[in-house]
Amino acid sequence: MLYDCRRDDLIPGVTLWNYKSLQEDLTKKPQPKTESEIIASDSIDDKASALDISANLKASFLGGLIDVGGSAQYLHNTKKSKQQARVTVQYKTTTRYEQLTMNHLGRENVTYPAVFEQGTATHVVTAILYGAQAFFVFDREVSSMETDLCKQHRQSFQKELATMLPSIRGGGQEEGTLVDILISINQSPFNSQRLHEFLDTKKREMNFIKSYLTILNNKDKDDKDDKDNIEVISSQNKLEEIVLDPQNIYVVSFTLTSLHEEEPFLLRLQDWLQEQFLPGSTKSTKSPPEVKKGLAWFEDEERTRNARQAAKSIQDFFSVNQSNKKVHFVVASLPDVDTPGASIYLYEDGELVNKNFELPSKPLPFLINEVRHDSIQLKFQPAEHGRATVSRYLVEYKVAGEENWKTVRTEDAREMFLLKDLPPNTEYQFQYSAYCKLGFSKMSDLSPPIKTLPTRPPEKLRTVTAASSVISVAWMSPSIVASGAVVKEYKVEYRTVEAGVGKDQWTEKRTGRKTEFYPIEGLKPLMAYRIRVSAVCDNGALSVPSEELEVSTLLEKEDADNVARQFLQKSSLVEDRQPLVFTLPLEKVPSDASSSCLLYQLGKENPEVPNKVILVMGATGCGKTTLINGMINYILGVQWEDNFRFKLIYETTQRSEAGTRTSEVTAYVVNHQKGFQVPYSLTIIDTPGYGGTRDAEQDKLVGEQLLEFFSTPGSIDHMDAICLVAQGLLAHSTHTQKHVFDSMLSMLGKDLKDNVQLLINFADGGTPPVLEALKEADLPGAQDESGIPLHFRFNHSALFAPREYRGSHNAASEIFWKMTTESMDDFFDSLKMLETKSLTLTLEVLKKHQELKAALRSPPPPKIEQVHRYSFQISIDPVAIGKPSISRYQVEYRIAGEENWKSFQQEGPKYQFTLEDVHLNRQYQFRCAAITEVGLGQWSEAITCICPMRRPAELEASKVKSWILEVGVRATVLGGGTHNYAFMLLTSPLLFSSPLWVAGPERRIVLVGKTRNGKSATGNTILGSQVFKSRWSLWSVTETCQKEEAQVNDRKVVVVDTPGFHHASHPHKGIAAEVSKCMKLCSPGPHVILQVMHPYNFNQEEEEMVQLIKEVFGQAQDYTILLFTYKDYLKGESLENFITSRDKKLKAY
């Protein structure tokens, strides 16, 4: 389409391109948009601006050069009279946008160039925006009162001046009279400032009304239908017509009530003019009139706020309920002095029933009052505006993440609502709306996910025992637990009955584990308590509390609680006897997965007190573990009279006190707490017992574990005491103890000898015999004047002994308990006085020494990478630990059976070696060792490999025996029969370079062959059991590849059986495809392909099968071994003669 800007005319029917080109280069896109604007001016400039007319086009219009039509006729529409008040509403809407692409530009792309010569157009239309534009012009004939008043004022003023000025000039009146007149005019309502204020006030009133209409017609962007707007009524008759319509049961009207009031300012102007025409006598007695300034209805903040709230509420309510045919929504204007500003009028059945009706507004989100495993109690929060009209609620809920909503309607407007019959441990989301007789409010905002509890509350809470300060309760575990949820522990809460029902009055305790029993300690005597229990899941979720139980303590008074009883609440009962034995709640400290040392801690770290570190070591059976358990009972303040004991170290396997229990180095950090018998934290490093059934290598391993433990970053960096535990009754030599002890001091530092503490176990009142032996061994440590090592005596026979209430045994146990307690006092007092020794520098040196020792250990055996006819290629896998200390590796070899080893010739450090000029058909052994700055390390294990032989073509027929191996095997088949086998090896370089001839943990064999050659029976023979189907049949028994395995001579053997070739019912290609699947079953590849043959069946079919094997296995077919079945057919002829006497095809194969 063309365009002539000179005449503002479109020229249809004429174009530069043909229709097809235009359609190909045309893009279309939707562009929906709706705009409206109120225009108060009637000037040509404002009209041209509204039509978006350029200056050139405006000049053409004013010059009469162009004619306008459509919405542009608005330019010609002007006011006919000055008595008209005009307001214009401009409405614009667009639907789609079409535009030509740039592909058609260029003169060479123009289809009809002759158009340029015609001169009928100035432009080419390249884009069209489709839509519509309309101007709604509202005219109103207004009274000329305002103009008349102003004219009267001017005439009156002029008349008065005309009378007074000649009098002043003639001397009849003074000039002050003129001043009085001017002052009077300035103080009159006709003052220009007051006139402008009046006009500004009117403009503000229009702005407020415009804002309300904008709120009422606030549609969604995608909503382009005007019928979805609230209808604006221009007359009272129209309003009555809608109200009286029988189809409209309810009419909701947003009513402007203050637009019909008389304007006070105009009345005041009229009054002022009237006063000017009063008789002189009367006028002189009156003072100048005052202009009273009152507040307009829109200047009252409360009224405008209420009007704005009413507009928002009716628009929200209309957006939800506009489909309700029984309710009609309108905007109208009616005078009403009782409700100034704006209000919502409600008409019902043609009658006005409420002049200030409040529609339900969008409610606030739910408050969650209570959540249980099968229900959620919600609390509604309706908005204040419209709250009184709410009669019930509509609740919508869904499982979080799902799409389907479920709805529930309440029966009344009560704020509490219980949603029942919900599955446990499930997340839900909620929203709701308020309902009145006209319809529903907007939905509330979507709530965040709320999950039902995973378990039902504990059941049947009951009292077990009640004392003066302790109440023990028990309960049953929850009967309903959600799938995947696990009850980890329980929360026990209690309060005095006098405390009331306040939430903060409850005292909380945790059981620490899943146990349905708990003693509540520290209670007041003769006091009534209320108790309840909640389940705690592994993810921290709690159930609701159980039903409350009311119990009273007794009048008896017990001793104050101690730290031991505090730990008793957290400990686990492991031995239900007298005394009860509990394991302390140790927490395992995470460590490196490669570390063999364990670290546990008891309680939370207390940085305000020092941490003493002791290393406990001793021979197997010295009672070291029992001594450590005795220490923890002493530290926690356990008394002889207590009916419980603690174990820091507990093993499920019960051994005697003389048996070894510790299997690895373990550290226990006992963090100090108020009530401990020692004023510091204590770290106990427990080591496995040495000697006994353990060998020297295991004893060395303990030292390595300790070095690893101390070398761990962030681990222990100091030592306070090395405790050597010995049995008091042993009088034999302690050379092993001295050797191990000296090794420990050499590792940790000689300066620790002053920190050696000797702990004698199983001691009685006399001198322990072991002291004399220790004196002779000259162990390091302090000694008395007679040379006896200073020591501490312990006897823990009474620690875990069964309690007897009468008898001498019980009295003796009590004596041993007191003796041990006194020794514990002395030991821990001594530990407090010992000087702490740092291990930082010592461990740095030891770490380097340890790396050097690791480098000297036996490395992994060398690897055989490749085997050629006259050479081997060897590689070394360097060790990870100690690698910096290794300068190079030395590799040696020898022929199997010889004694002397030979070394490779090498230059510089490397990991690849090649042995040349080897003997054929000989077994070679290889080994390697690391070379460090201190010398040669330990040799690795030797690996054996066979050197390849020559090809069969290079041998004479008389030497065929050297490459034929006969093995007689017998395979049982169905029917009780057997097959005899003989097999031979086809030689080739690839066969002998195969990993088949290198030592390794696994062998993989693939069985192939024709039907009925006994292939599956061969596999059964190799594995030693009937794992493959084997029976005589005209057809192949095996139809798919089958993998089986077994241990043969301490080596894993994998056999894959394949379908037989030349199956009568299957083509070769189908069989070959199935056979190829065996490569996946023997991944990464077979060591050997065993081809099973009949002695007299090497014919054309066998040759075809050989070709198929080559196609299936490729280079892997060079690993083939022939196995001949049915040896009886040879009739005594040797396999060697049979091979040499056959035709050339068999010998060539």
Rosetta blueprint (number, residue, H / E / L):
1 M L
2 L E
3 Y E
4 D E
5 C L
6 R L
7 R L
8 D L
9 D E
10 L E
11 I E
12 P L
13 G L
14 V L
15 T L
16 L L
17 W L
18 N L
19 Y H
20 K H
21 S H
22 L H
23 Q H
24 E H
25 D L
26 L E
27 T E
28 K E
29 K E
30 P E
31 Q E
32 P E
33 K E
34 T E
35 E E
36 S E
37 E E
38 I E
39 I E
40 A L
41 S L
42 D L
43 S L
44 I H
45 D H
46 D H
47 K H
48 A H
49 S H
50 A H
51 L L
52 D L
53 I L
54 S L
55 A H
56 N H
57 L H
58 K H
59 A H
60 S H
61 F H
62 L H
63 G L
64 G L
65 L L
66 I L
67 D L
68 V L
69 G L
70 G H
71 S H
72 A H
73 Q H
74 Y H
75 L H
76 H L
77 N L
78 T L
79 K L
80 K L
81 S L
82 K L
83 Q L
84 Q E
85 A E
86 R E
87 V E
88 T E
89 V E
90 Q E
91 Y E
92 K E
93 T E
94 T E
95 T E
96 R E
97 Y E
98 E E
99 Q E
100 L E
101 T L
102 M H
103 N H
104 H H
105 L L
106 G L
107 R H
108 E H
109 N H
110 V L
111 T L
112 Y L
113 P L
114 A L
115 V H
116 F H
117 E H
118 Q H
119 G L
120 T L
121 A L
122 T L
123 H E
124 V E
125 V L
126 T L
127 A E
128 I E
129 L E
130 Y E
131 G E
132 A E
133 Q E
134 A E
135 F E
136 F E
137 V E
138 F E
139 D E
140 R E
141 E E
142 V L
143 S L
144 S L
145 M H
146 E H
147 T H
148 D H
149 L H
150 C H
151 K H
152 Q H
153 H H
154 R H
155 Q H
156 S H
157 F H
158 Q H
159 K H
160 E H
161 L H
162 A H
163 T H
164 M H
165 L H
166 P H
167 S H
168 I H
169 R H
170 G L
171 G L
172 G L
173 Q L
174 E L
175 E L
176 G H
177 T H
178 L H
179 V H
180 D H
181 I H
182 L H
183 I H
184 S H
185 I H
186 N H
187 Q H
188 S L
189 P L
190 F L
191 N L
192 S H
193 Q H
194 R H
195 L H
196 H H
197 E H
198 F H
199 L H
200 D H
201 T H
202 K H
203 K H
204 R H
205 E H
206 M H
207 N H
208 F H
209 I H
210 K H
211 S H
212 Y H
213 L H
214 T H
215 I H
216 L H
217 N L
218 N L
219 K L
220 D L
221 K L
222 D L
223 D L
224 K L
225 D L
226 D H
227 K H
228 D H
229 N L
230 I L
231 E E
232 V E
233 I L
234 S L
235 S L
236 Q H
237 N H
238 K H
239 L H
240 E H
241 E H
242 I H
243 V H
244 L L
245 D L
246 P L
247 Q L
248 N L
249 I L
250 Y E
251 V E
252 V E
253 S E
254 F E
255 T E
256 L E
257 T L
258 S L
259 L L
260 H L
261 E L
262 E L
263 E L
264 P H
265 F H
266 L H
267 L H
268 R H
269 L H
270 Q H
271 D H
272 W H
273 L H
274 Q H
275 E H
276 Q H
277 F L
278 L L
279 P L
280 G H
281 S H
282 T H
283 K H
284 S H
285 T H
286 K L
287 S L
288 P L
289 P L
290 E L
291 V L
292 K L
293 K L
294 G L
295 L L
296 A L
297 W H
298 F H
299 E H
300 D L
301 E H
302 E H
303 R H
304 T H
305 R H
306 N H
307 A H
308 R H
309 Q H
310 A H
311 A H
312 K H
313 S H
314 I H
315 Q H
316 D H
317 F H
318 F H
319 S H
320 V H
321 N H
322 Q L
323 S L
324 N L
325 K L
326 K L
327 V E
328 H E
329 F E
330 V E
331 V E
332 A E
333 S E
334 L L
335 P L
336 D L
337 V L
338 D L
339 T L
340 P L
341 G L
342 A E
343 S E
344 I E
345 Y E
346 L E
347 Y E
348 E E
349 D L
350 G L
351 E E
352 L E
353 V E
354 N E
355 K L
356 N L
357 F L
358 E L
359 L L
360 P L
361 S L
362 K L
363 P L
364 L E
365 P E
366 F E
367 L E
368 I E
369 N E
370 E E
371 V E
372 R L
373 H L
374 D L
375 S L
376 I E
377 Q E
378 L E
379 K E
380 F E
381 Q E
382 P L
383 A L
384 E L
385 H L
386 G L
387 R H
388 A H
389 T H
390 V L
391 S L
392 R E
393 Y E
394 L E
395 V E
396 E E
397 Y E
398 K E
399 V E
400 A L
401 G L
402 E L
403 E L
404 N L
405 W L
406 K E
407 T E
408 V E
409 R E
410 T L
411 E L
412 D L
413 A L
414 R L
415 E L
416 M E
417 F E
418 L E
419 L E
420 K L
421 D L
422 L L
423 P L
424 P L
425 N L
426 T L
427 E E
428 Y E
429 Q E
430 F E
431 Q E
432 Y E
433 S E
434 A E
435 Y E
436 C E
437 K L
438 L L
439 G E
440 F E
441 S L
442 K L
443 M L
444 S L
445 D L
446 L L
447 S L
448 P L
449 P L
450 I E
451 K E
452 T L
453 L L
454 P L
455 T E
456 R L
457 P L
458 P L
459 E E
460 K E
461 L E
462 R E
463 T E
464 V E
465 T E
466 A E
467 A L
468 S L
469 S L
470 V L
471 I E
472 S E
473 V E
474 A E
475 W E
476 M E
477 S L
478 P L
479 S L
480 I L
481 V E
482 A L
483 S L
484 G L
485 A L
486 V L
487 V E
488 K E
489 E E
490 Y E
491 K E
492 V E
493 E E
494 Y E
495 R E
496 T E
497 V H
498 E H
499 A H
500 G L
501 V L
502 G L
503 K H
504 D H
505 Q H
506 W L
507 T E
508 E E
509 K E
510 R E
511 T L
512 G L
513 R L
514 K L
515 T L
516 E L
517 F E
518 Y E
519 P E
520 I E
521 E L
522 G L
523 L L
524 K L
525 P L
526 L L
527 M L
528 A E
529 Y E
530 R E
531 I E
532 R E
533 V E
534 S E
535 A E
536 V E
537 C E
538 D L
539 N L
540 G L
541 A L
542 L E
543 S L
544 V L
545 P L
546 S L
547 E L
548 E L
549 L E
550 E E
551 V E
552 S E
553 T L
554 L L
555 L L
556 E L
557 K L
558 E L
559 D L
560 A L
561 D L
562 N L
563 V H
564 A H
565 R H
566 Q H
567 F H
568 L H
569 Q H
570 K H
571 S L
572 S E
573 L E
574 V E
575 E E
576 D L
577 R L
578 Q L
579 P L
580 L E
581 V E
582 F E
583 T E
584 L L
585 P L
586 L L
587 E E
588 K E
589 V L
590 P L
591 S L
592 D L
593 A L
594 S L
595 S L
596 S L
597 C L
598 L E
599 L E
600 Y E
601 Q E
602 L E
603 G L
604 K L
605 E L
606 N L
607 P L
608 E L
609 V L
610 P L
611 N E
612 K E
613 V E
614 I E
615 L E
616 V E
617 M E
618 G E
619 A E
620 T L
621 G L
622 C L
623 G L
624 K H
625 T H
626 T H
627 L H
628 I H
629 N H
630 G H
631 M H
632 I H
633 N H
634 Y H
635 I H
636 L L
637 G L
638 V L
639 Q L
640 W L
641 E L
642 D L
643 N L
644 F E
645 R E
646 F E
647 K E
648 L L
649 I L
650 Y L
651 E L
652 T L
653 T L
654 Q L
655 R L
656 S L
657 E L
658 A L
659 G L
660 T L
661 R L
662 T L
663 S L
664 E L
665 V L
666 T E
667 A E
668 Y E
669 V E
670 V E
671 N L
672 H L
673 Q L
674 K L
675 G L
676 F L
677 Q L
678 V L
679 P L
680 Y L
681 S E
682 L E
683 T E
684 I E
685 I E
686 D E
687 T L
688 P L
689 G L
690 Y E
691 G L
692 G L
693 T L
694 R L
695 D L
696 A H
697 E H
698 Q H
699 D H
700 K H
701 L H
702 V H
703 G H
704 E H
705 Q H
706 L H
707 L H
708 E H
709 F H
710 F H
711 S H
712 T L
713 P L
714 G L
715 S L
716 I L
717 D L
718 H E
719 M E
720 D L
721 A E
722 I E
723 C E
724 L E
725 V E
726 A E
727 Q E
728 G L
729 L L
730 L L
731 A L
732 H L
733 S L
734 T L
735 H H
736 T H
737 Q H
738 K H
739 H H
740 V H
741 F H
742 D H
743 S H
744 M H
745 L H
746 S H
747 M H
748 L H
749 G L
750 K H
751 D H
752 L H
753 K H
754 D H
755 N H
756 V E
757 Q E
758 L E
759 L E
760 I E
761 N E
762 F L
763 A L
764 D L
765 G L
766 G L
767 T L
768 P L
769 P L
770 V H
771 L H
772 E H
773 A H
774 L H
775 K H
776 E H
777 A H
778 D L
779 L L
780 P L
781 G L
782 A L
783 Q E
784 D L
785 E L
786 S L
787 G L
788 I L
789 P E
790 L L
791 H E
792 F E
793 R E
794 F L
795 N L
796 H L
797 S L
798 A L
799 L L
800 F L
801 A L
802 P L
803 R L
804 E L
805 Y L
806 R L
807 G L
808 S H
809 H H
810 N H
811 A H
812 A H
813 S H
814 E H
815 I H
816 F H
817 W H
818 K H
819 M H
820 T H
821 T H
822 E H
823 S H
824 M H
825 D H
826 D H
827 F H
828 F H
829 D H
830 S H
831 L H
832 K H
833 M H
834 L L
835 E L
836 T L
837 K E
838 S E
839 L L
840 T H
841 L H
842 T H
843 L H
844 E H
845 V H
846 L H
847 K H
848 K H
849 H H
850 Q H
851 E H
852 L H
853 K H
854 A H
855 A H
856 L L
857 R L
858 S L
859 P L
860 P L
861 P L
862 P L
863 K E
864 I E
865 E E
866 Q E
867 V E
868 H L
869 R L
870 Y L
871 S E
872 F E
873 Q E
874 I E
875 S E
876 I L
877 D L
878 P L
879 V L
880 A L
881 I L
882 G L
883 K H
884 P H
885 S H
886 I E
887 S E
888 R E
889 Y E
890 Q E
891 V E
892 E E
893 Y E
894 R E
895 I E
896 A L
897 G L
898 E L
899 E L
900 N L
901 W L
902 K E
903 S E
904 F L
905 Q L
906 Q L
907 E L
908 G L
909 P L
910 K L
911 Y L
912 Q E
913 F E
914 T E
915 L E
916 E E
917 D L
918 V L
919 H L
920 L L
921 N L
922 R L
923 Q E
924 Y E
925 Q E
926 F E
927 R E
928 C E
929 A E
930 A E
931 I E
932 T E
933 E L
934 V L
935 G E
936 L E
937 G L
938 Q L
939 W L
940 S L
941 E L
942 A L
943 I E
944 T E
945 C E
946 I E
947 C L
948 P L
949 M L
950 R L
951 R L
952 P H
953 A H
954 E H
955 L L
956 E L
957 A H
958 S H
959 K H
960 V H
961 K H
962 S H
963 W H
964 I L
965 L L
966 E L
967 V L
968 G L
969 V E
970 R E
971 A E
972 T E
973 V L
974 L L
975 G L
976 G L
977 G L
978 T E
979 H E
980 N E
981 Y E
982 A E
983 F E
984 M E
985 L E
986 L L
987 T L
988 S L
989 P H
990 L H
991 L H
992 F H
993 S H
994 S L
995 P H
996 L H
997 W H
998 V L
999 A L
1000 G L
1001 P L
1002 E E
1003 R E
1004 R E
1005 I E
1006 V E
1007 L E
1008 V E
1009 G E
1010 K E
1011 T L
1012 R L
1013 N L
1014 G L
1015 K H
1016 S H
1017 A H
1018 T H
1019 G H
1020 N H
1021 T H
1022 I H
1023 L H
1024 G L
1025 S L
1026 Q L
1027 V L
1028 F L
1029 K L
1030 S L
1031 R L
1032 W L
1033 S L
1034 L L
1035 W L
1036 S L
1037 V L
1038 T L
1039 E L
1040 T L
1041 C L
1042 Q E
1043 K E
1044 E E
1045 E E
1046 A E
1047 Q E
1048 V E
1049 N L
1050 D L
1051 R E
1052 K E
1053 V E
1054 V E
1055 V E
1056 V E
1057 D E
1058 T L
1059 P L
1060 G L
1061 F E
1062 H L
1063 H L
1064 A L
1065 S L
1066 H L
1067 P L
1068 H H
1069 K H
1070 G H
1071 I H
1072 A H
1073 A H
1074 E H
1075 V H
1076 S H
1077 K L
1078 C H
1079 M H
1080 K H
1081 L H
1082 C L
1083 S L
1084 P L
1085 G L
1086 P L
1087 H L
1088 V E
1089 I E
1090 L E
1091 Q E
1092 V E
1093 M E
1094 H L
1095 P L
1096 Y L
1097 N L
1098 F L
1099 N L
1100 Q H
1101 E H
1102 E H
1103 E H
1104 E H
1105 M H
1106 V H
1107 Q H
1108 L H
1109 I H
1110 K H
1111 E H
1112 V H
1113 F H
1114 G H
1115 Q H
1116 A H
1117 Q H
1118 D H
1119 Y H
1120 T E
1121 I E
1122 L E
1123 L E
1124 F E
1125 T E
1126 Y L
1127 K H
1128 D H
1129 Y H
1130 L H
1131 K L
1132 G L
1133 E L
1134 S L
1135 L H
1136 E H
1137 N H
1138 F H
1139 I H
1140 T H
1141 S H
1142 R L
1143 D L
1144 K H
1145 K H
1146 L H
1147 K H
1148 A H
1149 Y L
